[in-house]
Amino acid sequence: MVLSGTDREAAAHGRVLLEALRGLAREVVVVTSAGAGDLAGFDVGTVELEGETPWHSPLSKARKAWKLARALEAERPDVVHAIGFKPAALACLAMQLASVPAAMVHLPDPGALNERGGVPWPYRKGAMKLLASQLRKPGSFLLIGSDDELGELRALGIDPGPRFAVLGGAGVDPEVYPVLPPAPGDMPVAAFIGPVSETSGVRELMQAFERLWARGLRLQLELHGPLDDTGALAADWAKWGLHPGVRCVAEWPADAREIWRRAEICVWPMQPRQGLPRLILEAASCGRALVIGDGPGGTRGFVREDVEGLIVPAGDASALGTVLERLARDAGLRQRLGAAARLRVLQGFTEAHVKETLRGAYLSLRLSLSLRG
């Protein structure tokens, strides 16, 4: 049984997982709150569960866990695979009420455990205790984005022992996202794709961009992603869209390749909370140079300084402007970094690599259960 979050990264992991499970499981059942429309093409069963409930409402979470426990009793799965901190915590709570032989805890969003993770204290503390208790059991296995993230979990008391595997992102199909030629036009283009919020670094990116324009450097900038429509950010977003060198689109692109055909520089100013975003892998697979904000997140384990991209202190508009100017003035550097980024994907970050890791994890879990028996 697969239980996943609703964000884009969880959905990407879920799709790759379902493809990997085709050859491993007799039957796959997906717990969904959005119907089976997004599961077209997958031979899976579905269990309907209510949508996201607020974490400040313990009663609603308890009710949802009880409903999930009843579904577990009805389906009697051999393994529950939960993707994301919130679904994993919910699954651990449900498994306190219904017996399941094994659990695969998949955490592509380790930042959800910290104070900015969207789960208020003390509910986050309770969820962490549930995870720690579950992962101590021999029938549990952890999938984590990097060794650094595993160390952070262990520091919080969540330790799977030897039962873990590192899974660097959801992977990308390099044939679907091929190397793209240099972008046409004389003016280089940088692009950001991701949630637009106060913590995404778009303010610092715009500050850097405006300073470059004020100095006469003609660089174009594209901002794509859903807007956190609150207060000053919404007002600034409207103002940014009036700049002659800026294109603002407040929604996810239908096809990111269309953006990378125009833009040779992928900018991610802040470290993401959800590990290594698939959006970064798509840009890298297309052969685009990467500019990444420094920090302990998943992109730092993928991008090496002056190899696949350039790394700047997160939140530092001045440093961000310096590297953008360097890339804007040096087409050869853009192409060198882009070629290395593509190679990095091929060396271990494709969907094929992810599926192989998933298969290995399930075989390890099966071995652990057989030794137990």
C-alpha positions as CSV (number, residue, x, y, z in Angstrom):
1,M,0.0,0.0,0.0
2,V,1.4,3.4,-1.0
3,L,0.6,6.6,1.0
4,S,1.9,9.8,-0.5
5,G,1.8,13.6,0.1
6,T,0.2,16.0,-2.4
7,D,3.1,18.2,-3.4
8,R,4.9,17.9,-6.7
9,E,8.0,16.1,-5.3
10,A,5.9,13.5,-3.5
11,A,3.9,12.9,-6.7
12,A,7.1,12.5,-8.7
13,H,8.5,10.0,-6.2
14,G,5.2,8.2,-6.2
15,R,5.1,7.8,-10.0
16,V,8.6,6.3,-10.1
17,L,7.8,4.1,-7.2
18,L,4.7,2.7,-8.9
19,E,6.7,1.9,-12.0
20,A,9.3,0.1,-9.8
21,L,6.7,-1.9,-7.9
22,R,5.2,-3.4,-11.1
23,G,7.8,-6.1,-11.1
24,L,8.0,-6.5,-7.3
25,A,4.5,-6.7,-5.9
26,R,1.5,-8.9,-6.6
27,E,-0.8,-6.0,-6.1
28,V,-0.4,-2.3,-5.4
29,V,-3.0,-0.2,-3.6
30,V,-2.7,3.6,-3.5
31,V,-4.3,5.7,-0.8
32,T,-5.5,8.8,-2.5
33,S,-7.6,11.9,-1.6
34,A,-7.8,13.1,-5.2
35,G,-9.5,10.2,-7.0
36,A,-7.8,7.8,-9.4
37,G,-7.5,10.3,-12.3
38,D,-3.8,10.9,-11.8
39,L,-3.2,7.1,-11.7
40,A,-4.3,6.4,-15.3
41,G,-1.9,3.9,-16.9
42,F,-1.0,2.2,-13.6
43,D,-2.6,-1.1,-12.7
44,V,-3.3,-0.2,-9.1
45,G,-6.2,-0.3,-6.7
46,T,-7.2,2.8,-4.8
47,V,-8.5,3.6,-1.3
48,E,-10.1,7.0,-0.9
49,L,-9.1,9.0,2.2
50,E,-10.1,12.5,3.1
51,G,-7.7,15.4,2.0
52,E,-5.2,17.3,4.1
53,T,-6.3,18.0,7.6
54,P,-4.6,20.7,9.8
55,W,-2.0,19.6,12.2
56,H,-3.3,22.0,14.9
57,S,-6.4,19.8,15.0
58,P,-5.5,16.6,16.8
59,L,-9.0,15.3,16.6
60,S,-9.0,15.5,12.8
61,K,-5.7,13.7,12.6
62,A,-6.8,11.0,14.9
63,R,-10.0,10.5,12.8
64,K,-7.9,10.3,9.6
65,A,-5.5,7.8,11.2
66,W,-8.4,5.7,12.4
67,K,-9.8,5.6,8.9
68,L,-6.4,4.6,7.5
69,A,-6.2,1.9,10.1
70,R,-9.5,0.5,9.0
71,A,-8.3,0.5,5.4
72,L,-5.1,-1.3,6.4
73,E,-7.3,-4.0,8.1
74,A,-9.4,-4.3,5.0
75,E,-6.5,-4.5,2.5
76,R,-4.0,-6.4,4.7
77,P,-0.9,-5.1,2.9
78,D,2.5,-6.8,3.4
79,V,4.2,-3.3,3.3
80,V,3.0,0.2,3.7
81,H,5.2,2.7,1.7
82,A,4.7,6.3,3.0
83,I,6.3,9.1,1.1
84,G,6.9,12.4,3.0
85,F,7.1,13.2,6.7
86,K,3.4,13.9,7.2
87,P,2.1,10.8,5.4
88,A,4.8,8.7,7.3
89,A,3.7,10.1,10.6
90,L,0.1,9.4,9.8
91,A,0.9,5.9,8.7
92,C,2.9,5.2,11.8
93,L,0.0,6.3,13.9
94,A,-2.4,4.1,11.9
95,M,-0.1,1.1,12.3
96,Q,-0.4,1.5,16.1
97,L,-4.0,0.6,15.5
98,A,-3.7,-2.0,12.8
99,S,-0.9,-4.6,12.4
100,V,1.2,-4.5,9.2
101,P,4.2,-6.7,8.7
102,A,6.5,-4.0,7.2
103,A,6.9,-0.3,6.5
104,M,9.0,1.6,4.0
105,V,9.4,5.1,5.3
106,H,10.4,7.4,2.5
107,L,11.5,11.0,3.5
108,P,12.3,13.2,0.5
109,D,11.3,16.2,2.7
110,P,13.6,16.1,5.8
111,G,13.2,19.8,6.3
112,A,9.6,19.1,7.4
113,L,11.1,18.0,10.7
114,N,12.5,21.5,11.6
115,E,10.7,24.5,12.8
116,R,9.8,25.7,9.3
117,G,8.4,22.4,8.2
118,G,4.7,23.2,8.5
119,V,4.0,20.9,11.4
120,P,3.6,22.9,14.7
121,W,5.2,21.9,17.9
122,P,4.3,19.8,19.9
123,Y,2.6,17.7,17.1
124,R,5.9,17.6,15.3
125,K,7.6,16.1,18.4
126,G,4.9,13.4,18.7
127,A,5.2,12.6,15.0
128,M,9.0,12.2,15.4
129,K,8.5,9.8,18.3
130,L,6.2,7.7,16.1
131,L,8.8,7.6,13.3
132,A,11.6,6.7,15.7
133,S,9.6,3.9,17.3
134,Q,8.6,2.5,13.8
135,L,12.1,2.6,12.4
136,R,13.5,0.7,15.4
137,K,11.4,-2.3,14.3
138,P,13.1,-5.0,12.1
139,G,10.3,-4.8,9.6
140,S,11.0,-1.2,8.8
141,F,13.3,0.4,6.2
142,L,14.2,4.1,5.6
143,L,14.7,5.9,2.3
144,I,16.6,9.2,2.7
145,G,18.0,11.8,0.3
146,S,21.6,12.0,1.5
147,D,24.0,10.8,4.2
148,D,23.9,14.3,5.7
149,E,20.1,14.0,6.1
150,L,20.5,10.6,7.7
151,G,22.9,12.2,10.2
152,E,20.4,14.9,11.0
153,L,17.7,12.3,11.7
154,R,20.0,10.3,13.9
155,A,20.8,13.4,15.9
156,L,17.0,13.8,16.4
157,G,16.8,10.2,17.8
158,I,15.4,8.7,14.6
159,D,17.7,5.8,13.7
160,P,17.0,3.0,11.3
161,G,20.2,1.2,12.1
162,P,21.6,-0.5,9.0
163,R,18.1,-0.6,7.3
164,F,18.3,2.4,5.0
165,A,19.2,3.5,1.5
166,V,20.2,6.9,0.1
167,L,17.8,7.9,-2.7
168,G,18.9,11.2,-4.3
169,G,15.7,12.7,-5.6
170,A,13.0,11.2,-7.8
171,G,15.3,10.9,-10.7
172,V,14.7,12.1,-14.3
173,D,14.5,10.4,-17.7
174,P,17.4,11.8,-19.7
175,E,15.7,10.8,-23.0
176,V,12.7,12.9,-22.1
177,Y,14.9,15.7,-21.0
178,P,17.7,15.7,-23.6
179,V,20.6,18.1,-23.9
180,L,19.3,21.3,-25.5
181,P,21.3,23.5,-27.8
182,P,22.5,27.0,-26.6
183,A,19.6,29.3,-26.3
184,P,19.0,31.6,-29.3
185,G,19.4,35.4,-29.0
186,D,22.2,37.7,-27.8
187,M,20.8,38.3,-24.3
188,P,21.3,35.4,-21.9
189,V,18.4,34.2,-19.8
190,A,18.3,32.9,-16.2
191,A,15.2,31.1,-14.9
192,F,13.8,30.1,-11.5
193,I,11.1,27.4,-11.3
194,G,9.6,26.6,-7.9
195,P,7.2,27.7,-5.2
196,V,7.4,31.5,-5.0
197,S,7.4,32.4,-1.3
198,E,9.2,34.6,1.2
199,T,11.6,31.8,1.8
200,S,12.3,30.9,-1.8
201,G,15.0,33.5,-2.3
202,V,13.2,35.3,-5.2
203,R,13.5,38.7,-3.4
204,E,17.3,38.3,-3.3
205,L,17.3,37.1,-6.9
206,M,15.4,40.2,-8.0
207,Q,17.7,42.5,-6.0
208,A,20.7,40.9,-7.7
209,F,19.0,41.2,-11.1
210,E,18.0,44.8,-10.7
211,R,21.6,45.8,-9.7
212,L,23.0,44.1,-12.8
213,W,20.5,46.0,-15.0
214,A,21.4,49.3,-13.2
215,R,25.0,48.6,-14.2
216,G,24.1,48.0,-17.8
217,L,24.3,44.2,-17.9
218,R,21.4,43.0,-20.1
219,L,20.3,39.7,-18.6
220,Q,16.8,38.4,-18.8
221,L,15.1,36.7,-15.9
222,E,12.1,34.3,-15.8
223,L,10.2,33.4,-12.6
224,H,7.8,30.4,-12.8
225,G,5.8,28.8,-10.0
226,P,2.7,29.2,-7.8
227,L,2.7,32.4,-5.8
228,D,2.3,32.5,-2.1
229,D,-0.3,35.3,-2.4
230,T,0.2,37.1,0.8
231,G,1.0,40.7,1.6
232,A,4.0,42.4,0.2
233,L,5.1,39.5,-1.9
234,A,2.0,39.6,-4.1
235,A,2.5,43.4,-4.6
236,D,6.2,43.0,-5.4
237,W,5.4,40.1,-7.8
238,A,3.1,42.5,-9.8
239,K,5.8,45.1,-9.8
240,W,8.5,42.7,-11.0
241,G,6.4,41.7,-13.9
242,L,6.5,45.2,-15.2
243,H,10.3,45.2,-15.6
244,P,11.3,44.9,-19.3
245,G,13.8,42.1,-18.5
246,V,11.6,40.0,-16.3
247,R,8.9,37.4,-17.1
248,C,6.7,36.3,-14.2
249,V,4.3,33.4,-14.5
250,A,2.5,32.4,-11.3
251,E,2.0,28.8,-12.1
252,W,3.9,25.6,-12.8
253,P,5.1,25.3,-16.4
254,A,3.3,22.8,-18.5
255,D,6.6,21.6,-19.9
256,A,9.9,22.8,-18.2
257,R,11.8,22.0,-21.4
258,E,10.2,25.0,-23.1
259,I,11.8,27.2,-20.4
260,W,15.2,25.6,-20.7
261,R,15.1,26.1,-24.5
262,R,15.2,29.9,-23.7
263,A,17.2,29.9,-20.5
264,E,20.8,28.5,-20.1
265,I,21.0,29.3,-16.3
266,C,18.9,27.6,-13.7
267,V,18.8,29.6,-10.4
268,W,17.7,28.1,-7.1
269,P,18.7,30.9,-4.5
270,M,17.7,29.0,-1.4
271,Q,18.1,25.4,-0.2
272,P,14.8,23.5,-0.6
273,R,13.1,21.9,2.3
274,Q,12.2,18.8,0.3
275,G,15.6,17.5,-0.6
276,L,16.7,17.4,-4.2
277,P,13.9,18.9,-6.4
278,R,13.2,17.1,-9.6
279,L,13.1,20.6,-11.3
280,I,16.8,20.9,-10.7
281,L,17.4,17.5,-12.2
282,E,15.4,18.4,-15.3
283,A,17.4,21.5,-15.9
284,A,20.7,19.6,-15.4
285,S,19.6,16.9,-17.8
286,C,18.9,19.6,-20.4
287,G,22.5,20.7,-20.0
288,R,21.8,24.0,-18.1
289,A,24.3,25.6,-15.7
290,L,23.1,25.7,-12.1
291,V,23.3,28.5,-9.5
292,I,22.5,27.1,-6.1
293,G,22.1,28.7,-2.6
294,D,24.4,27.0,-0.1
295,G,23.1,24.9,2.8
296,P,22.5,21.3,4.0
297,G,19.7,20.5,1.5
298,G,19.6,18.0,-1.3
299,T,20.9,20.3,-4.0
300,R,24.2,20.6,-2.2
301,G,24.8,16.9,-2.5
302,F,24.2,17.1,-6.3
303,V,26.0,20.4,-7.3
304,R,29.7,20.7,-6.8
305,E,31.3,24.2,-6.9
306,D,32.5,25.1,-10.3
307,V,31.8,21.6,-11.7
308,E,28.0,21.4,-12.3
309,G,27.3,24.9,-11.1
310,L,28.2,27.8,-8.9
311,I,27.3,27.9,-5.2
312,V,26.5,31.1,-3.3
313,P,25.6,31.9,0.3
314,A,21.8,31.5,0.7
315,G,20.2,34.9,0.9
316,D,23.2,36.9,-0.3
317,A,22.0,39.1,-3.2
318,S,25.5,40.5,-3.8
319,A,27.1,37.1,-4.2
320,L,24.2,36.0,-6.3
321,G,24.7,39.0,-8.6
322,T,28.4,38.3,-8.9
323,V,27.9,34.7,-10.2
324,L,25.0,35.7,-12.5
325,E,27.2,38.3,-14.1
326,R,30.0,35.8,-14.5
327,L,27.7,33.4,-16.2
328,A,26.0,36.0,-18.3
329,R,29.3,37.2,-19.7
330,D,30.8,33.8,-20.3
331,A,29.0,31.5,-22.7
332,G,31.8,28.9,-22.6
333,L,31.4,28.7,-18.8
334,R,27.6,28.1,-19.1
335,Q,28.2,25.3,-21.6
336,R,30.9,23.7,-19.5
337,L,28.8,23.7,-16.3
338,G,25.8,22.5,-18.2
339,A,27.6,19.6,-19.8
340,A,28.9,18.5,-16.4
341,A,25.4,18.8,-14.9
342,R,24.1,16.5,-17.6
343,L,26.9,14.0,-16.9
344,R,26.1,14.2,-13.1
345,V,22.6,13.1,-13.8
346,L,23.7,10.2,-16.0
347,Q,26.1,9.0,-13.3
348,G,23.4,8.3,-10.6
349,F,20.3,10.5,-10.8
350,T,18.2,9.0,-13.5
351,E,14.8,7.3,-12.9
352,A,16.5,4.0,-13.7
353,H,19.0,4.6,-10.8
354,V,16.0,5.4,-8.5
355,K,14.1,2.3,-9.5
356,E,17.2,0.1,-9.0
357,T,17.6,1.6,-5.5
358,L,13.9,1.0,-4.7
359,R,14.2,-2.6,-5.9
360,G,17.3,-3.1,-3.7
361,A,15.5,-1.6,-0.7
362,Y,12.5,-3.9,-1.1
363,L,14.8,-7.0,-1.5
364,S,16.6,-5.9,1.7
365,L,13.3,-5.5,3.5
366,R,12.1,-8.9,2.3
367,L,15.4,-10.5,3.5
368,S,15.0,-8.9,6.9
369,L,11.5,-10.3,7.2
370,S,12.5,-13.7,6.1
371,L,15.4,-13.8,8.7
372,R,12.9,-12.7,11.3
373,G,10.6,-15.6,10.4
